[in-house]
Amino acid sequence: MVSVEQIRKALEGVMDPEIHRSIVELNMVREIKVKGKKVDVTIALTVATCPLQGSIADDVVKAVQALDPKLEVNVTLTEMTDEEKKALTEKLQGGKQRKNFPAAQLNKIKTVVAVMSGKGGVGKSTVAALLAAGLRRKGLRVGVLDADITGPSIPLLFGVHEPPAMGAVGIMPPVSRGGVKIMSINLLLRDEGQAVIWRGPLITSAIQQFWSDVFWGDLDVLVVDMPPGTSDAALTVMQNLPVSGIILVTSPQDLAEMVVSKAADMAKQMKTPIWGIVENMSYAICPHCGERIDIFGKGKTEALAAKFNTAFLGQLPIDPEISKLGDSGEIEAYLNTAFEPTVEMVAEKASKATTASPFKFRV
């Protein structure tokens, strides 16, 4: 008969899939009971809604049955108490008392891509959502940081409405149906329609916390839905987040292209690479004859891309299906080959990237 000590030793090889440390070292193994061939193991998760709890339970069963395949293993999952979470936080911080969670030290994010428009109303958030969904379909680990604090729309597009849970290592972002991690101020409000009437310093602080206090875990790409304009909030992202590149979004109107030029100039001054420009709402297709209709006229985005020595990533149509799926929280179901070049480009850059530094914030 196996002993409790043998089982605990075997469980040292089971790793938390996001923190990448043994569940024994993290004090997640709360109780082990052995009665003949029956083994009961109680695991205390850092947060009850952990999306990988099934994987942890499966690994526990495999580790115990490796001692004896005939063992009947029952795994009970519960949540750590506040005291246990506090002890774990201190452990991960090396025993030091700190104000902040250790999330920033534990996150491993390879690529940070900011989606920027310079002005509102051109579909920036929709492009950010489509990019995240497309990358996820390719099997990449993806998150979306909604930095548009006063006009957040990412949760609605993905159909994510539950508030984030508080774990021992930081704020745990909710996960969409397609597996995209989401963090937005709208998930923290009592009412999704509540206005966020904040001055610049508070907005800046919120963006910083969405990076440093949220436990994103391992991500291939973090998509940042930028706020419109070139003021405080946009400056916070460019100065403080390790942005690998920027995708600019515009529409065919001269006004939109003039304003996106300002965003491009800001990126140039901040020495942040512009990976390309997307022309959104470029045209519509007649549902009766299939003719292309340039509702806002011919855009000059290709010439604008050449001016800033960056890629023209193509044109996206005005498509009622986007509105329908976005309004119903099913943006991940939208497919359009016109957007594939953008997804492919970001996926290729992410495949060559190394983990971005988590320690860029100025104090």
Sine and cosine of phi, psi and omega as CSV:
sin_phi,cos_phi,sin_psi,cos_psi,sin_omega,cos_omega
0.00,0.00,0.70,-0.72,0.01,-1.00
-0.96,0.26,0.45,-0.89,-0.01,-1.00
-0.97,-0.23,0.25,-0.97,0.06,-1.00
-0.87,0.50,-0.63,0.78,-0.01,-1.00
-0.90,0.44,-0.65,0.76,0.02,-1.00
-0.90,0.43,-0.65,0.76,0.00,-1.00
-0.92,0.39,-0.69,0.72,0.02,-1.00
-0.88,0.48,-0.64,0.77,0.04,-1.00
-0.89,0.46,-0.65,0.76,0.01,-1.00
-0.91,0.41,-0.58,0.82,-0.03,-1.00
-0.96,0.28,-0.20,0.98,0.09,-1.00
-0.90,0.44,-0.35,0.94,0.02,-1.00
-1.00,0.04,-0.05,1.00,0.03,-1.00
-1.00,-0.01,0.87,-0.50,-0.06,-1.00
-0.98,-0.18,0.62,-0.78,0.20,-0.98
-0.90,0.44,0.84,-0.55,-0.13,-0.99
-0.91,0.41,-0.25,0.97,0.01,-1.00
-0.94,-0.34,-0.63,0.77,0.01,-1.00
-0.99,0.14,-0.37,0.93,0.05,-1.00
0.89,0.45,0.64,0.77,0.13,-0.99
-0.72,-0.69,0.37,-0.93,-0.04,-1.00
-0.88,0.47,0.63,-0.77,0.03,-1.00
-0.92,0.40,-0.37,0.93,0.09,-1.00
-0.96,0.29,-0.72,0.70,0.02,-1.00
-0.88,0.48,-0.56,0.83,-0.02,-1.00
-0.99,0.11,0.08,1.00,0.00,-1.00
0.85,0.52,0.57,0.82,0.02,-1.00
-1.00,0.05,-0.29,0.96,0.02,-1.00
-1.00,0.09,0.98,-0.18,-0.10,-0.99
-0.99,0.12,-0.63,0.77,-0.07,-1.00
-0.45,-0.89,0.61,-0.79,0.09,-1.00
-0.76,-0.64,0.81,-0.59,0.05,-1.00
-0.83,-0.56,0.70,-0.71,0.01,-1.00
-0.82,-0.57,0.80,-0.59,0.07,-1.00
-0.67,-0.75,0.99,-0.15,-0.07,-1.00
0.90,0.43,-0.86,-0.52,0.01,-1.00
-1.00,-0.08,0.12,0.99,-0.03,-1.00
-0.97,-0.24,0.78,-0.63,0.00,-1.00
-0.83,-0.56,0.80,-0.60,0.07,-1.00
-0.93,-0.38,0.82,-0.57,0.01,-1.00
-0.84,-0.54,0.79,-0.61,0.06,-1.00
-0.96,-0.28,0.83,-0.55,-0.01,-1.00
-0.92,-0.38,0.79,-0.61,0.04,-1.00
-0.99,-0.13,0.92,-0.39,0.00,-1.00
-0.99,0.15,0.41,-0.91,0.03,-1.00
-0.94,0.35,-0.44,0.90,0.07,-1.00
-0.52,-0.86,0.67,-0.74,-0.11,-0.99
-0.89,0.46,-0.49,0.87,-0.06,-1.00
-1.00,-0.09,0.36,0.93,0.00,-1.00
-0.78,0.63,0.86,-0.52,-0.06,-1.00
-0.93,0.37,-0.27,0.96,-0.04,-1.00
-0.96,-0.29,0.32,0.95,-0.06,-1.00
-0.89,0.45,-0.56,0.83,0.04,-1.00
-0.90,0.44,-0.63,0.78,0.02,-1.00
-0.91,0.42,-0.65,0.76,0.02,-1.00
-0.89,0.45,-0.71,0.70,0.00,-1.00
-0.88,0.47,-0.67,0.74,0.02,-1.00
-0.89,0.46,-0.65,0.76,-0.01,-1.00
-0.92,0.39,-0.58,0.82,0.04,-1.00
-0.90,0.44,-0.71,0.70,0.00,-1.00
-0.87,0.48,-0.72,0.70,-0.01,-1.00
-0.89,0.46,-0.66,0.75,-0.03,-1.00
-0.90,0.43,-0.66,0.75,-0.02,-1.00
-0.95,0.31,-0.68,0.74,-0.01,-1.00
-0.94,0.33,-0.26,0.97,0.10,-0.99
-0.92,0.40,-0.41,0.91,0.07,-1.00
-0.96,0.26,-0.61,0.79,-0.01,-1.00
-0.33,-0.94,0.94,-0.33,-0.05,-1.00
-0.86,0.51,-0.32,0.95,-0.04,-1.00
-1.00,0.07,-0.05,1.00,-0.01,-1.00
-0.94,0.34,0.66,-0.76,0.10,-1.00
-0.99,-0.13,0.94,-0.35,-0.13,-0.99
-0.95,-0.30,0.81,-0.58,0.07,-1.00
-0.90,-0.44,0.82,-0.57,-0.02,-1.00
-0.94,-0.34,0.83,-0.56,0.07,-1.00
-0.96,-0.29,0.80,-0.60,0.00,-1.00
-0.97,-0.24,0.76,-0.64,0.05,-1.00
-0.71,-0.70,-0.11,-0.99,-0.02,-1.00
-0.90,-0.43,0.57,-0.82,0.04,-1.00
-0.89,0.46,0.51,-0.86,0.12,-0.99
-0.97,0.25,0.21,-0.98,0.03,-1.00
-0.86,0.51,-0.61,0.79,0.00,-1.00
-0.91,0.40,-0.66,0.75,0.02,-1.00
-0.91,0.42,-0.64,0.77,0.03,-1.00
-0.90,0.43,-0.65,0.76,0.02,-1.00
-0.90,0.44,-0.68,0.73,0.01,-1.00
-0.90,0.44,-0.64,0.77,0.01,-1.00
-0.92,0.39,-0.66,0.75,0.03,-1.00
-0.85,0.53,-0.73,0.69,0.01,-1.00
-0.90,0.44,-0.61,0.79,0.01,-1.00
-0.89,0.45,-0.71,0.70,-0.01,-1.00
-0.93,0.36,-0.40,0.92,0.03,-1.00
-1.00,-0.07,0.23,0.97,0.05,-1.00
0.96,0.27,0.44,0.90,0.04,-1.00
0.99,0.13,0.05,1.00,-0.03,-1.00
-1.00,-0.02,0.58,-0.82,0.06,-1.00
-1.00,0.08,0.89,-0.47,0.03,-1.00
-0.78,-0.63,0.38,-0.92,0.00,-1.00
-0.96,0.27,-0.64,0.77,-0.12,-0.99
-1.00,-0.02,0.32,-0.95,0.11,-0.99
-0.96,0.29,0.34,-0.94,0.00,-1.00
-0.99,0.10,0.22,0.97,-0.09,-1.00
-0.82,0.58,-0.70,0.71,-0.06,-1.00
-0.87,0.50,-0.53,0.85,0.00,-1.00
-0.98,0.19,-0.39,0.92,-0.08,-1.00
-0.99,-0.12,-0.38,0.92,0.00,-1.00
-0.91,0.41,0.64,-0.77,0.06,-1.00
-0.78,-0.62,1.00,-0.07,-0.08,-1.00
-0.92,-0.38,0.87,-0.49,-0.08,-1.00
-0.98,0.22,-0.69,0.72,-0.12,-0.99
-0.69,-0.73,0.75,-0.67,0.09,-1.00
-0.90,-0.43,0.90,-0.44,0.01,-1.00
-0.89,-0.45,0.80,-0.60,-0.02,-1.00
-0.99,-0.16,0.73,-0.68,0.06,-1.00
-0.97,-0.25,0.87,-0.49,-0.21,-0.98
-0.74,-0.67,0.53,-0.85,-0.01,-1.00
-0.79,-0.61,-0.44,0.90,-0.08,-1.00
1.00,0.03,-0.54,0.84,0.06,-1.00
-0.58,-0.81,0.33,-0.94,0.03,-1.00
-0.99,0.10,0.25,-0.97,0.12,-0.99
1.00,0.02,0.11,0.99,-0.01,-1.00
-0.96,-0.28,0.07,1.00,0.05,-1.00
1.00,0.01,0.46,0.89,-0.02,-1.00
-0.87,0.50,-0.73,0.68,-0.03,-1.00
-0.91,0.42,-0.60,0.80,0.04,-1.00
-0.90,0.44,-0.68,0.74,0.04,-1.00
-0.90,0.43,-0.66,0.75,0.04,-1.00
-0.87,0.49,-0.67,0.74,0.00,-1.00
-0.92,0.39,-0.68,0.73,0.02,-1.00
-0.90,0.44,-0.61,0.79,0.03,-1.00
-0.90,0.43,-0.74,0.68,0.01,-1.00
-0.88,0.48,-0.70,0.72,-0.01,-1.00
-0.91,0.42,-0.66,0.76,0.01,-1.00
-0.91,0.42,-0.65,0.76,0.03,-1.00
-0.92,0.40,-0.61,0.79,0.01,-1.00
-0.91,0.41,-0.62,0.78,0.03,-1.00
-0.89,0.45,-0.42,0.91,0.05,-1.00
-0.99,0.13,0.01,1.00,0.05,-1.00
1.00,-0.06,0.09,1.00,0.01,-1.00
-0.98,0.18,0.46,-0.89,0.08,-1.00
-1.00,0.06,0.87,-0.49,-0.21,-0.98
-0.76,-0.65,0.60,-0.80,0.14,-0.99
-0.74,-0.68,0.37,-0.93,0.08,-1.00
-0.81,-0.59,0.86,-0.51,0.09,-1.00
-0.99,-0.16,0.93,-0.38,-0.02,-1.00
-1.00,0.10,1.00,-0.10,-0.03,-1.00
-1.00,0.04,0.02,1.00,0.06,-1.00
-0.99,0.10,0.98,0.18,-0.17,-0.98
-0.90,0.43,-0.64,0.77,-0.07,-1.00
-1.00,0.02,-0.20,0.98,0.02,-1.00
-0.66,-0.75,0.81,0.58,-0.10,-1.00
-0.95,0.30,0.72,-0.70,0.01,-1.00
-0.70,-0.72,-0.10,1.00,-0.04,-1.00
-0.86,0.51,-0.72,0.69,-0.01,-1.00
-0.85,0.53,-0.65,0.76,0.00,-1.00
-0.90,0.44,-0.69,0.73,-0.02,-1.00
-0.88,0.48,-0.60,0.80,-0.04,-1.00
-1.00,-0.06,-0.07,1.00,-0.01,-1.00
0.94,0.34,0.50,0.87,0.01,-1.00
-0.96,-0.27,0.86,-0.52,-0.07,-1.00
-0.77,-0.63,-0.28,0.96,-0.05,-1.00
-0.96,0.27,0.62,-0.79,0.01,-1.00
-0.92,0.38,0.47,-0.88,0.01,-1.00
-0.93,0.36,0.54,-0.84,0.04,-1.00
-1.00,0.08,0.40,-0.92,0.05,-1.00
-0.98,-0.20,0.91,-0.41,0.02,-1.00
-0.97,-0.23,0.06,-1.00,-0.02,-1.00
-0.92,0.40,-0.43,0.90,-0.06,-1.00
-0.98,-0.22,-0.02,1.00,0.01,-1.00
0.57,-0.82,-0.21,-0.98,0.02,-1.00
-0.97,0.23,0.77,-0.64,-0.04,-1.00
-0.99,-0.11,0.93,-0.36,-0.06,-1.00
-0.93,0.36,0.67,-0.74,0.09,-1.00
-0.88,0.48,0.36,-0.93,-0.05,-1.00
-0.87,-0.49,0.71,-0.70,0.01,-1.00
-0.95,0.30,0.14,-0.99,0.02,-1.00
-0.86,0.51,-0.54,0.84,-0.02,-1.00
-1.00,0.08,-0.08,1.00,0.05,-1.00
0.99,-0.15,0.30,0.95,0.02,-1.00
-1.00,-0.06,0.78,-0.63,0.05,-1.00
-0.98,0.19,0.69,-0.72,-0.12,-0.99
-0.81,-0.59,0.71,-0.70,0.16,-0.99
-0.68,-0.73,0.81,-0.58,-0.06,-1.00
-0.47,-0.88,0.47,-0.88,0.03,-1.00
-0.89,0.45,-0.47,0.88,-0.02,-1.00
-0.90,0.43,-0.38,0.92,0.02,-1.00
-0.98,0.21,-0.16,0.99,-0.04,-1.00
-0.95,-0.30,-0.07,1.00,-0.04,-1.00
-1.00,0.02,0.47,-0.88,0.06,-1.00
-0.91,0.42,-0.59,0.81,-0.03,-1.00
-0.73,-0.69,0.74,-0.67,-0.04,-1.00
-0.89,0.47,-0.38,0.93,0.01,-1.00
-1.00,0.01,0.02,1.00,-0.02,-1.00
-0.94,0.35,0.73,-0.69,0.00,-1.00
-0.97,0.24,0.60,-0.80,0.10,-1.00
-0.98,-0.22,0.99,-0.15,-0.08,-1.00
-0.98,-0.20,0.99,0.14,-0.08,-1.00
-0.85,-0.53,0.50,-0.87,0.16,-0.99
-0.99,0.11,0.16,-0.99,-0.08,-1.00
-0.77,0.64,-0.74,0.67,-0.04,-1.00
-0.86,0.50,-0.62,0.78,0.01,-1.00
-0.93,0.36,-0.63,0.78,0.04,-1.00
-0.90,0.44,-0.69,0.73,0.04,-1.00
-0.86,0.51,-0.69,0.72,-0.01,-1.00
-0.89,0.45,-0.64,0.76,-0.01,-1.00
-0.90,0.44,-0.69,0.73,0.01,-1.00
-0.89,0.46,-0.68,0.74,0.03,-1.00
-0.87,0.49,-0.68,0.74,-0.01,-1.00
-0.93,0.37,-0.55,0.83,0.04,-1.00
-0.90,0.44,-0.38,0.92,0.07,-1.00
-1.00,-0.01,-0.75,0.67,-0.18,-0.98
-1.00,0.04,-0.49,0.87,-0.10,-1.00
-0.97,-0.25,-0.05,1.00,0.02,-1.00
-0.99,-0.11,0.76,-0.65,0.02,-1.00
-1.00,0.06,1.00,-0.01,0.01,-1.00
-0.98,0.21,-0.39,0.92,-0.03,-1.00
0.95,0.30,-0.62,-0.79,0.02,-1.00
-1.00,-0.03,0.87,-0.50,0.05,-1.00
-0.77,-0.63,0.64,-0.77,0.16,-0.99
-0.98,0.19,-0.63,0.78,-0.03,-1.00
-0.62,-0.78,0.76,-0.65,0.20,-0.98
-0.94,-0.33,0.90,-0.43,0.03,-1.00
-1.00,-0.01,0.80,-0.60,0.02,-1.00
-0.96,-0.28,0.90,-0.44,0.08,-1.00
-0.99,0.13,0.97,-0.23,-0.11,-0.99
-0.96,0.28,0.47,-0.88,0.14,-0.99
-0.96,0.29,0.45,-0.89,0.05,-1.00
-0.93,0.37,0.39,-0.92,0.05,-1.00
1.00,-0.06,-0.03,-1.00,-0.07,-1.00
-0.78,-0.62,0.52,0.85,-0.06,-1.00
-0.98,-0.20,-0.56,-0.83,-0.16,-0.99
-0.76,0.65,-0.81,0.59,-0.13,-0.99
-0.90,0.44,-0.72,0.70,0.02,-1.00
-0.90,0.44,-0.62,0.78,0.02,-1.00
-0.90,0.44,-0.63,0.78,0.03,-1.00
-0.86,0.52,-0.72,0.69,-0.01,-1.00
-0.89,0.46,-0.74,0.67,-0.08,-1.00
-0.94,0.35,-0.57,0.82,-0.03,-1.00
-0.99,0.15,-0.54,0.84,-0.21,-0.98
-0.93,-0.36,-0.46,0.89,0.06,-1.00
-1.00,-0.04,0.61,-0.79,0.00,-1.00
-0.97,0.24,0.94,0.34,-0.07,-1.00
-0.94,0.34,0.84,-0.55,0.01,-1.00
-0.98,0.19,-0.60,0.80,-0.02,-1.00
-0.22,-0.97,0.25,-0.97,-0.03,-1.00
-0.85,-0.53,0.67,-0.74,0.18,-0.98
-0.93,-0.36,0.85,-0.53,0.00,-1.00
-1.00,-0.06,0.61,-0.79,0.00,-1.00
-0.86,-0.51,0.77,-0.64,0.04,-1.00
-0.66,-0.75,0.02,-1.00,0.10,-1.00
-0.76,-0.65,0.16,-0.99,-0.17,-0.99
-0.92,0.38,-0.31,0.95,-0.05,-1.00
-0.89,0.45,0.57,-0.82,0.04,-1.00
-0.86,0.51,-0.60,0.80,-0.01,-1.00
-0.88,0.47,-0.72,0.69,-0.01,-1.00
-0.90,0.45,-0.64,0.77,-0.02,-1.00
-0.95,0.32,-0.52,0.85,0.06,-1.00
-0.92,0.40,-0.67,0.74,-0.03,-1.00
-0.95,0.32,-0.62,0.79,0.01,-1.00
-0.92,0.39,-0.42,0.91,0.10,-0.99
-0.89,0.46,-0.58,0.82,0.05,-1.00
-0.91,0.41,-0.66,0.75,0.04,-1.00
-0.90,0.44,-0.65,0.76,0.04,-1.00
-0.90,0.44,-0.64,0.77,0.02,-1.00
-0.92,0.39,-0.60,0.80,0.06,-1.00
-0.89,0.47,-0.72,0.70,0.02,-1.00
-0.86,0.51,-0.65,0.76,0.00,-1.00
-0.90,0.44,-0.69,0.72,0.00,-1.00
-0.92,0.40,-0.54,0.84,0.01,-1.00
-1.00,0.09,0.01,1.00,0.01,-1.00
0.85,0.53,0.63,0.78,0.06,-1.00
-0.96,-0.27,0.83,-0.56,-0.07,-1.00
-0.87,0.48,0.68,-0.73,0.13,-0.99
-0.99,-0.13,0.89,-0.46,-0.06,-1.00
-0.99,0.13,-0.36,0.93,0.01,-1.00
0.28,-0.96,0.14,-0.99,0.00,-1.00
-0.81,-0.58,0.73,-0.68,0.05,-1.00
-0.95,-0.31,0.75,-0.67,0.10,-1.00
-0.99,-0.13,0.95,-0.31,-0.03,-1.00
-1.00,-0.07,0.34,-0.94,-0.01,-1.00
0.79,0.62,0.63,0.78,-0.13,-0.99
-0.95,0.30,-0.58,0.81,-0.08,-1.00
-0.32,-0.95,0.11,-0.99,0.10,-0.99
-0.75,-0.66,0.45,-0.89,0.04,-1.00
-0.95,-0.31,0.82,-0.57,0.02,-1.00
-0.89,0.46,0.82,-0.58,-0.03,-1.00
-0.94,0.35,-0.23,0.97,-0.05,-1.00
-0.99,-0.10,-0.72,0.69,-0.07,-1.00
-0.92,-0.38,-0.18,0.98,0.02,-1.00
0.99,0.17,0.12,0.99,-0.01,-1.00
-0.95,0.31,0.61,-0.79,0.08,-1.00
-0.99,0.17,0.73,-0.69,0.00,-1.00
-0.84,-0.54,0.88,-0.47,0.04,-1.00
-1.00,0.05,1.00,0.09,-0.14,-0.99
-0.86,0.51,-0.67,0.75,-0.03,-1.00
-0.99,-0.16,0.25,0.97,-0.03,-1.00
1.00,0.07,0.07,-1.00,0.00,-1.00
-0.96,0.27,0.81,-0.59,0.02,-1.00
-0.98,0.19,0.33,-0.94,0.01,-1.00
-0.91,-0.42,0.43,0.90,-0.10,-0.99
-0.91,0.42,-0.59,0.80,-0.01,-1.00
-0.89,0.46,-0.65,0.76,0.05,-1.00
-0.93,0.38,-0.58,0.81,0.03,-1.00
-0.90,0.43,-0.65,0.76,0.03,-1.00
-0.89,0.46,-0.66,0.75,0.02,-1.00
-0.90,0.43,-0.61,0.79,0.01,-1.00
-0.87,0.50,-0.64,0.77,-0.02,-1.00
-0.99,-0.13,0.24,0.97,0.10,-0.99
0.81,0.59,0.74,0.67,0.01,-1.00
-0.71,-0.70,0.06,-1.00,-0.08,-1.00
-0.99,0.12,0.63,-0.78,0.19,-0.98
-1.00,0.00,0.93,-0.36,-0.16,-0.99
-1.00,0.03,0.06,1.00,0.10,-1.00
0.94,-0.34,-0.02,-1.00,-0.07,-1.00
-0.88,-0.47,0.67,-0.74,0.07,-1.00
-0.94,-0.34,0.67,-0.74,-0.05,-1.00
-0.99,0.14,0.25,-0.97,0.24,-0.97
-0.98,0.20,0.93,-0.38,-0.11,-0.99
-0.79,-0.61,0.91,-0.42,0.01,-1.00
-0.83,0.55,-0.41,0.91,-0.01,-1.00
-0.91,0.41,-0.55,0.83,0.04,-1.00
-0.89,0.46,-0.73,0.68,0.00,-1.00
-0.88,0.47,-0.69,0.73,-0.03,-1.00
-0.88,0.47,-0.76,0.65,-0.03,-1.00
-0.94,0.33,-0.61,0.79,0.02,-1.00
-0.91,0.42,-0.68,0.73,-0.01,-1.00
-0.91,0.41,-0.49,0.87,-0.01,-1.00
-1.00,-0.07,0.11,0.99,0.04,-1.00
0.96,0.27,0.43,0.90,-0.06,-1.00
-0.85,-0.53,0.60,0.80,-0.04,-1.00
-0.87,0.50,-0.42,0.91,-0.01,-1.00
-0.92,0.38,-0.28,0.96,-0.01,-1.00
-1.00,0.07,-0.15,0.99,-0.05,-1.00
-0.98,0.19,0.75,-0.66,0.01,-1.00
-0.80,-0.60,0.74,-0.67,0.05,-1.00
-0.44,-0.90,0.85,-0.53,-0.05,-1.00
-0.90,0.43,-0.35,0.94,-0.01,-1.00
-0.90,0.44,-0.39,0.92,-0.04,-1.00
-1.00,-0.07,-0.15,0.99,-0.07,-1.00
-0.86,0.51,-0.64,0.77,0.02,-1.00
-0.84,0.55,-0.61,0.80,0.01,-1.00
-0.92,0.39,-0.71,0.70,0.00,-1.00
-0.89,0.45,-0.70,0.71,-0.01,-1.00
-0.88,0.47,-0.67,0.74,-0.02,-1.00
-0.89,0.46,-0.72,0.69,-0.01,-1.00
-0.92,0.39,-0.64,0.77,0.01,-1.00
-0.88,0.47,-0.64,0.77,0.01,-1.00
-0.91,0.41,-0.68,0.73,0.02,-1.00
-0.91,0.41,-0.61,0.79,0.01,-1.00
-0.91,0.41,-0.57,0.82,-0.02,-1.00
-0.92,0.40,-0.37,0.93,-0.03,-1.00
-0.98,-0.19,-0.06,1.00,-0.11,-0.99
-1.00,0.10,0.43,-0.90,0.17,-0.99
-0.96,-0.27,0.17,-0.99,-0.06,-1.00
-0.89,0.46,0.78,-0.62,0.01,-1.00
-0.94,0.33,0.52,-0.85,0.01,-1.00
-0.93,0.36,0.74,-0.67,0.02,-1.00
-1.00,0.06,-0.03,1.00,-0.15,-0.99
-0.92,-0.38,0.92,0.39,-0.03,-1.00
-0.91,-0.41,-0.11,0.99,-0.11,-0.99
-0.94,0.34,0.68,-0.73,0.06,-1.00
-1.00,0.06,0.62,-0.78,0.01,-1.00
-0.85,-0.53,0.00,0.00,0.00,0.00
